[in-house]
Amino acid sequence: MKKINKVLSVVTASAVAVTCATAMTACTPRSDVLRIYNWGDYMDESLTDEFQKWYAQETGKNIKVQYNTFDTNEDMITHIEVRHEDYDLVCPSDYMAERMIKDGLAQKINTEIFDTFDPGLFYDGLADMITPFDSANEYFVPYIWGTFGIMYDVNKIDSGSDAMKSWSALWAKDRPEYNKHILMKDSVRDAYSVARIYANSDKLSALSDGFTDYNENYRAELVKYFSEIDQTLINEAKTTLLAQRSVLLKYEVDDGKNDMLAGTTDAWLGLFWSCDAQLIMQEDGGDHFYYEVPKEGSNVWVDGWLIPKYSANPDAANYFLKFINTHEYARINYDYLGNTLAVKSVMDEIKTELENDEDGFFEDTYDGFKQMYIDMMFPSESVLARCGVMRDFGKSMNTALDSMWIDVRAGL
């Protein structure tokens, strides 16, 4: 799957698809329409046609899918919370799903149609990641998940380098050669979390016996960085992030990985989501990168499906959840996306294929690339033990956090 090279064509096709879908559904009774609101390029859109056929077989009824896309969680929530749009399914990230559930903007899953946590359906440990904000697994259905960490170019930095095992690399601590070769995510929540972890490295080391025992005391401390916030903590993170500015090449969101692949940047390393690292490594010439989850701790993120309060067709939404989590269709979706899905049977299948290198993907790659890639897609228990799930900070603190980030970006 070569996703990067087809982004423009996908965006164009999506725009046409949305226009056509809107025209087709304009005169269709709302009860016969399923409205989906998802991240751009976050599903094989051919599955909407497959779903329409599948739905007819399951229910004896016809359905039309209207599929729209958004760019950020904040864009999505505006359509639901402010405009009260009647989308039947949306795909928020973990912290935004928590906000929607807390604010009464979500409907419970109808388990008579789709059993949210049928034993063995989802990847091991995903239920535990979700329970902090959906304790009974009643609202949120995991879809795609991963970690964030440091991705770097092994043509510039030795693969498996000890320096890359710490967030200190992104501050060029004791590594002046990294100056002006570092990328940082232009993402306030990710940057804030990393800054807090990095600033508290000594405390985390003491609690984990030098990062060798990720015990309950360590985890209790780590979880605070993703769940507790006040103005003092924001100010401390701001100081840490301002100290990083002088060593950065730039802030980026999506173009950094493409530039590193193309060799059109001075970047050697940066903060990346594992899904982006996977996509770059799947590209032709993308086998000169390495991904590391730093020893101090990191984030495990989960994007998933949620039925909004204002859904006009929740039954069709529940049927779609059943459909998209069926092995056959989840596998089609994986072959398009190339990201770590929540469906266990598909990911077990993919892991076996990767370990056996059935398509020769790992031929002529550097020593250690294969194991690194598999570990990136399938984080071990020891990696997940040092990862926390991002939580909703509340509207007032979110506003204060955004204000801090504006100042950091401006160097104030």
C-alpha positions as CSV (number, residue, x, y, z in Angstrom):
1,M,0.0,0.0,0.0
2,K,1.5,3.3,-1.2
3,K,-0.7,5.8,0.6
4,I,1.6,8.9,0.4
5,N,1.8,9.0,-3.3
6,K,-2.0,8.8,-3.7
7,V,-3.1,11.4,-1.2
8,L,-3.9,14.1,-3.8
9,S,-5.9,11.7,-5.9
10,V,-7.7,10.4,-2.8
11,V,-8.6,14.0,-1.7
12,T,-9.9,14.8,-5.1
13,A,-11.9,11.6,-5.3
14,S,-13.3,12.1,-1.8
15,A,-14.5,15.6,-2.8
16,V,-16.3,14.2,-5.8
17,A,-17.6,11.3,-3.7
18,V,-19.0,13.6,-1.1
19,T,-20.7,15.8,-3.7
20,C,-22.2,12.8,-5.4
21,A,-23.3,11.2,-2.1
22,T,-25.0,14.5,-1.1
23,A,-26.9,14.6,-4.4
24,M,-27.9,10.9,-4.1
25,T,-29.2,11.3,-0.6
26,A,-30.9,14.7,-1.0
27,C,-34.3,13.0,-1.9
28,T,-33.8,9.8,0.1
29,P,-35.7,9.5,3.4
30,R,-33.4,10.2,6.3
31,S,-34.2,6.8,7.8
32,D,-32.5,5.3,4.7
33,V,-29.3,7.4,4.9
34,L,-26.2,6.7,7.1
35,R,-24.1,9.9,7.6
36,I,-20.5,9.2,8.5
37,Y,-18.0,11.9,9.6
38,N,-14.4,10.6,9.6
39,W,-10.8,11.8,9.3
40,G,-9.6,12.4,5.8
41,D,-8.2,9.3,4.1
42,Y,-9.0,7.2,7.2
43,M,-11.0,4.4,5.5
44,D,-11.2,2.6,2.2
45,E,-14.2,4.5,0.9
46,S,-15.1,1.6,-1.5
47,L,-16.4,-0.1,1.7
48,T,-19.4,2.3,1.7
49,D,-20.7,0.5,-1.4
50,E,-19.9,-2.9,0.2
51,F,-21.8,-1.8,3.3
52,Q,-24.9,-0.9,1.3
53,K,-25.0,-4.4,-0.1
54,W,-24.2,-6.0,3.2
55,Y,-26.9,-3.9,5.0
56,A,-29.5,-5.0,2.5
57,Q,-28.6,-8.7,3.1
58,E,-28.7,-8.2,6.9
59,T,-31.8,-6.2,7.2
60,G,-33.8,-6.5,3.9
61,K,-33.6,-2.7,3.7
62,N,-31.7,-0.3,1.5
63,I,-29.3,2.3,2.8
64,K,-27.3,5.2,1.2
65,V,-24.1,6.3,2.8
66,Q,-23.1,9.9,2.9
67,Y,-19.4,10.1,3.8
68,N,-17.8,13.4,4.9
69,T,-14.3,14.1,6.3
70,F,-12.8,16.5,8.8
71,D,-9.2,17.6,9.6
72,T,-9.2,18.0,13.4
73,N,-11.1,16.8,16.4
74,E,-12.0,20.4,17.1
75,D,-13.6,20.8,13.6
76,M,-15.6,17.7,14.2
77,I,-16.9,18.7,17.6
78,T,-18.0,22.1,16.3
79,H,-20.4,20.4,13.9
80,I,-21.9,18.2,16.7
81,E,-21.8,20.4,19.7
82,V,-22.5,23.8,18.2
83,R,-24.4,23.1,14.9
84,H,-26.2,19.9,16.2
85,E,-25.6,18.2,12.8
86,D,-27.2,14.8,12.6
87,Y,-24.2,12.6,11.8
88,D,-24.7,9.0,12.7
89,L,-21.1,8.1,13.2
90,V,-18.0,10.1,14.0
91,C,-14.4,9.1,14.7
92,P,-13.0,11.1,17.6
93,S,-9.7,10.6,19.3
94,D,-9.7,9.2,22.9
95,Y,-9.7,12.6,24.7
96,M,-12.4,14.0,22.4
97,A,-14.5,10.9,22.9
98,E,-14.3,11.4,26.6
99,R,-15.4,15.0,26.3
100,M,-18.4,14.0,24.1
101,I,-19.4,11.2,26.6
102,K,-19.1,13.6,29.6
103,D,-21.1,16.3,27.9
104,G,-23.9,14.0,26.9
105,L,-23.1,14.2,23.2
106,A,-22.9,10.4,22.6
107,Q,-25.4,7.6,22.4
108,K,-24.9,4.1,23.8
109,I,-24.1,1.3,21.4
110,N,-27.0,-1.0,20.8
111,T,-25.4,-4.3,21.8
112,E,-28.3,-6.3,20.3
113,I,-26.9,-5.2,16.9
114,F,-23.2,-4.9,17.7
115,D,-21.6,-6.4,20.8
116,T,-19.0,-3.8,21.6
117,F,-16.5,-6.0,23.4
118,D,-17.4,-9.5,22.2
119,P,-14.5,-11.6,23.7
120,G,-11.6,-11.8,21.3
121,L,-12.9,-9.2,18.8
122,F,-10.4,-6.4,19.7
123,Y,-6.7,-6.4,20.2
124,D,-5.5,-7.5,23.6
125,G,-5.4,-4.6,26.1
126,L,-7.6,-2.2,24.1
127,A,-10.5,-2.5,26.5
128,D,-8.2,-1.4,29.4
129,M,-7.0,1.7,27.4
130,I,-10.6,2.8,26.9
131,T,-12.1,2.1,30.3
132,P,-10.7,5.3,31.9
133,F,-13.2,7.4,29.9
134,D,-15.8,4.7,28.9
135,S,-15.8,2.4,31.9
136,A,-18.5,0.0,30.8
137,N,-17.5,0.1,27.1
138,E,-20.9,1.5,26.2
139,Y,-20.2,4.3,23.8
140,F,-16.7,4.1,22.2
141,V,-15.6,1.5,19.6
142,P,-11.9,1.4,18.9
143,Y,-10.8,1.7,15.3
144,I,-7.1,2.6,14.8
145,W,-4.5,2.9,17.5
146,G,-0.8,3.3,18.1
147,T,1.8,5.2,20.1
148,F,3.9,8.3,19.6
149,G,7.7,8.3,19.7
150,I,10.8,9.4,18.0
151,M,11.4,8.5,14.3
152,Y,14.8,9.1,12.9
153,D,16.9,8.6,9.8
154,V,19.4,5.8,10.1
155,N,21.5,7.4,7.4
156,K,22.2,10.2,9.9
157,I,21.9,8.4,13.3
158,D,22.8,4.8,14.0
159,S,19.9,2.4,14.2
160,G,19.1,1.4,17.8
161,S,21.0,4.4,19.1
162,D,20.8,4.8,22.9
163,A,20.4,8.5,22.4
164,M,17.1,7.9,20.6
165,K,15.7,5.9,23.6
166,S,15.1,9.2,25.5
167,W,13.0,12.3,24.9
168,S,16.1,14.3,25.7
169,A,17.1,13.7,22.0
170,L,14.3,16.2,21.0
171,W,16.0,18.8,23.2
172,A,19.5,17.9,21.8
173,K,20.6,17.4,25.4
174,D,24.4,16.7,25.3
175,R,24.0,16.2,21.5
176,P,24.9,19.5,19.8
177,E,25.1,17.7,16.5
178,Y,21.2,17.4,16.5
179,N,20.8,21.2,16.6
180,K,18.5,22.4,13.7
181,H,17.9,18.8,12.7
182,I,14.9,18.2,15.0
183,L,11.2,18.3,14.1
184,M,8.5,18.9,16.7
185,K,4.8,18.3,16.2
186,D,2.7,21.4,15.9
187,S,0.1,19.7,18.1
188,V,-0.5,21.3,21.5
189,R,-1.6,18.2,23.4
190,D,1.2,16.0,22.1
191,A,3.9,18.7,22.7
192,Y,2.6,19.4,26.2
193,S,2.6,15.7,27.2
194,V,6.1,15.1,25.9
195,A,7.3,18.3,27.7
196,R,5.9,17.1,31.0
197,I,7.4,13.6,30.6
198,Y,10.8,15.0,29.7
199,A,10.8,17.6,32.5
200,N,10.0,14.9,35.0
201,S,12.5,12.3,33.7
202,D,14.4,12.1,37.0
203,K,11.2,11.4,39.0
204,L,10.0,8.8,36.6
205,S,13.5,7.1,36.6
206,A,13.5,6.9,40.4
207,L,10.0,5.4,40.4
208,S,10.9,2.8,37.8
209,D,14.3,1.8,39.2
210,G,16.1,3.5,36.3
211,F,13.4,2.6,33.7
212,T,13.6,-1.1,34.4
213,D,10.4,-1.7,36.4
214,Y,7.3,0.1,35.1
215,N,5.4,-0.6,38.3
216,E,2.1,0.9,39.7
217,N,3.9,3.8,41.3
218,Y,5.5,4.8,38.0
219,R,2.3,4.4,36.1
220,A,0.4,6.5,38.7
221,E,2.8,9.3,38.1
222,L,2.9,8.9,34.3
223,V,-0.9,9.0,34.1
224,K,-1.0,12.4,35.8
225,Y,0.8,13.9,32.7
226,F,-2.2,12.9,30.5
227,S,-5.0,13.6,32.9
228,E,-4.1,16.3,35.4
229,I,-3.6,20.0,34.6
230,D,-3.6,23.4,36.1
231,Q,-2.1,26.8,35.2
232,T,1.1,26.1,37.1
233,L,1.7,22.9,35.1
234,I,0.9,24.7,31.9
235,N,3.5,27.3,32.7
236,E,6.1,24.7,33.6
237,A,5.5,22.9,30.2
238,K,5.7,26.3,28.5
239,T,9.2,26.9,29.9
240,T,10.3,23.4,28.8
241,L,9.0,23.9,25.3
242,L,10.5,27.4,24.9
243,A,13.8,25.9,25.8
244,Q,13.5,23.5,22.9
245,R,12.9,26.2,20.3
246,S,16.5,27.0,19.7
247,V,17.4,23.5,18.6
248,L,14.4,22.8,16.4
249,L,14.5,22.9,12.6
250,K,10.7,23.6,12.6
251,Y,7.3,22.6,13.8
252,E,5.2,20.4,11.5
253,V,2.1,18.2,11.3
254,D,2.1,16.2,8.1
255,D,4.8,17.4,5.8
256,G,7.8,16.5,7.9
257,K,7.6,12.7,7.2
258,N,7.2,13.3,3.5
259,D,10.2,15.7,3.4
260,M,12.3,13.2,5.3
261,L,11.4,10.5,2.8
262,A,12.1,12.7,-0.2
263,G,15.4,13.9,1.3
264,T,14.4,17.5,0.9
265,T,14.9,18.6,4.5
266,D,17.7,18.9,7.1
267,A,15.6,16.9,9.6
268,W,17.1,13.8,11.1
269,L,14.6,13.1,13.8
270,G,11.3,14.2,15.3
271,L,8.2,13.4,17.2
272,F,5.9,11.2,15.2
273,W,2.8,9.1,15.6
274,S,3.4,5.5,14.9
275,C,0.8,5.5,12.1
276,D,2.8,8.1,10.2
277,A,6.0,6.2,10.8
278,Q,4.4,3.0,9.4
279,L,3.2,4.8,6.3
280,I,6.6,6.3,5.5
281,M,8.4,3.0,6.0
282,Q,5.9,1.3,3.6
283,E,6.9,3.7,0.9
284,D,9.6,2.9,-1.7
285,G,12.9,4.0,-0.1
286,G,11.3,4.3,3.3
287,D,13.4,1.6,4.9
288,H,16.0,3.9,6.3
289,F,14.0,5.0,9.3
290,Y,13.7,3.8,12.8
291,Y,11.0,4.3,15.4
292,E,11.5,4.3,19.2
293,V,9.1,4.7,22.1
294,P,11.3,6.5,24.7
295,K,12.1,4.9,28.0
296,E,10.6,7.7,30.1
297,G,7.1,7.0,28.9
298,S,4.8,7.9,26.1
299,N,1.2,8.1,24.8
300,V,-0.9,5.3,23.4
301,W,-3.7,6.8,21.3
302,V,-6.9,5.3,20.2
303,D,-9.2,6.7,17.5
304,G,-12.7,5.1,17.4
305,W,-16.3,5.3,16.5
306,L,-19.0,7.1,18.4
307,I,-22.7,7.7,17.7
308,P,-23.5,11.4,18.4
309,K,-26.5,12.5,20.3
310,Y,-28.1,14.0,17.3
311,S,-27.9,10.9,15.1
312,A,-31.1,10.4,13.1
313,N,-30.2,6.8,12.2
314,P,-28.5,5.1,15.1
315,D,-29.6,1.6,14.1
316,A,-27.8,2.0,10.7
317,A,-24.7,3.3,12.7
318,N,-24.7,0.1,14.8
319,Y,-25.0,-2.1,11.8
320,F,-22.0,-0.2,10.3
321,L,-20.0,-0.9,13.4
322,K,-20.8,-4.6,13.1
323,F,-19.8,-4.5,9.4
324,I,-16.5,-2.6,9.7
325,N,-15.4,-4.9,12.5
326,T,-16.1,-8.1,10.5
327,H,-12.8,-9.8,9.6
328,E,-13.4,-9.7,5.8
329,Y,-14.1,-6.0,5.6
330,A,-11.6,-5.0,8.3
331,R,-8.9,-6.8,6.3
332,I,-9.9,-4.8,3.1
333,N,-9.6,-1.7,5.2
334,Y,-6.2,-2.7,6.6
335,D,-4.9,-3.3,3.1
336,Y,-5.8,0.2,2.2
337,L,-4.7,2.0,5.4
338,G,-1.7,0.0,6.5
339,N,-2.3,1.1,10.1
340,T,-2.7,-0.9,13.2
341,L,-6.5,-1.7,13.5
342,A,-8.4,-2.7,16.6
343,V,-9.7,-6.0,15.1
344,K,-7.6,-8.7,16.7
345,S,-8.1,-11.4,14.0
346,V,-6.9,-9.1,11.2
347,M,-3.8,-7.9,13.2
348,D,-2.9,-11.5,14.2
349,E,-3.0,-12.4,10.5
350,I,-0.9,-9.4,9.6
351,K,1.7,-10.2,12.3
352,T,2.1,-13.7,11.0
353,E,2.5,-12.4,7.4
354,L,5.1,-9.9,8.5
355,E,7.0,-12.4,10.6
356,N,7.1,-14.8,7.6
357,D,7.8,-11.9,5.3
358,E,5.4,-13.4,2.8
359,D,5.6,-10.5,0.3
360,G,9.3,-9.9,0.7
361,F,8.8,-6.5,2.4
362,F,11.9,-6.9,4.5
363,E,14.3,-8.0,1.8
364,D,17.4,-5.8,1.5
365,T,16.6,-3.8,4.6
366,Y,19.1,-3.0,7.4
367,D,19.7,-5.3,10.3
368,G,17.0,-4.8,12.9
369,F,14.5,-3.1,10.6
370,K,12.1,-6.1,10.5
371,Q,11.9,-6.5,14.3
372,M,11.7,-2.7,14.8
373,Y,8.8,-2.5,12.3
374,I,6.8,-5.4,13.9
375,D,7.4,-4.0,17.4
376,M,6.1,-0.6,16.2
377,M,2.9,-2.1,14.8
378,F,2.5,-4.5,17.8
379,P,3.7,-2.7,20.9
380,S,4.8,-5.2,23.5
381,E,3.4,-5.3,27.1
382,S,6.6,-3.7,28.3
383,V,6.0,-0.8,25.9
384,L,2.4,-0.4,26.7
385,A,3.3,-0.4,30.4
386,R,5.1,2.9,29.9
387,C,2.3,4.5,27.9
388,G,-0.7,6.5,29.1
389,V,-4.0,7.4,27.4
390,M,-4.7,11.1,26.8
391,R,-7.7,12.5,28.7
392,D,-9.9,15.5,28.3
393,F,-8.7,18.4,30.4
394,G,-12.0,20.3,30.4
395,K,-12.9,23.4,28.3
396,S,-11.3,26.1,30.5
397,M,-8.0,24.2,30.7
398,N,-8.1,23.4,27.0
399,T,-8.4,27.1,26.3
400,A,-5.5,27.9,28.6
401,L,-3.4,25.1,26.9
402,D,-4.2,26.6,23.5
403,S,-3.1,30.0,24.7
404,M,0.2,28.6,26.0
405,W,0.9,27.0,22.6
406,I,0.3,30.2,20.7
407,D,2.9,31.8,22.9
408,V,5.4,29.0,22.5
409,R,5.0,29.1,18.7
410,A,5.6,32.8,18.8
411,G,8.5,32.4,21.1
412,L,6.9,34.6,23.8
